[in-house]
Amino acid sequence: MPADRPLQTEIETYNAKLPGLLGSVGKSVLIKGTGTEGIYDTYADALKTGYERFKLEPFLVKQIAPAGQLHFFTRELDL
């Protein structure tokens, strides 16, 4: 894992598992490495559990949300 991207694995894990997490939109997921460690009602609960389990090792807590849609526009829009 590059030092300049310490949570790259966790971010990739979140993105890969996002379709399966969408049933819990608005909740927070705790991810360590390539594993989903749990889904929590609040960000604070997930963060607390992360510190209890992993101490000062890196882990990711992220609120579950659908990926944003991309919108493309041309310069020739008639407004």
N, C-alpha and C positions, 0 to 999 in steps of 0.2 A: 504494500500500500504506500503510495507516494506521500511524503511528509506534507506536501502542499494541498493534499486532498484526503484528509483523514477519514472522512465519512463516505467516500466514494462507493464502497461496497454496500453500505446501508442504503444509500440513495438509489443505487441500481436495484437493490432488493425491493424497496418500496415501489419503484416504477414497474418492476416485473410482476409484483403481487397485487398491484392496484385493482385490476379487474375483479379479483376475488374479495377485495376489501370494500368494494362499493356498497355492499349491504349494510355497512356501518358508517356511512357518511356522517361527519360531524364529530365522531368519536376520535380518539387518539390511539395510534399504534406505536408499540415499542419494538424496535428492530435492533438486533445485534448481529453483525456479520450478515450471513445469508438467511438468518432465522427470524421469523415473526415471534416475538416473545409474549405478546398479548395485546388485546384491544381493551381500552379503558374509556370510561364515560367522560373523563376530563384529562386535559393535558397534564395537570398537576399530579393526578394519580399515576399516570404513566411515567412521569419524570421521577417521582418518589420511588417507584418500583425499580426503575432503571438504576438509580443511585444505590439502592439497597442490594441489588443483584450484582452490579458491575463496578461499583465503587467509582474509581477514576478512569476506568477503561472507556474508550469511546463507544457510544451507542446513540441511536437516533430515536427521537420522539417526534411524530408528525401527525397533525390533524388530517384525517382522511377526507379527501375532497376529489371530485372528478377533475381530470386534467382540463385545463382551459382550452377553449376552442380557438383555433387560429382563423383569422379573418383576412382575406386578401382583397385589396382594392387596387384599381388602376388609377393612373393620374387623370384619365379622361372621364371623370364622373360628372354627370350633369346634375347639379344641385338645384 
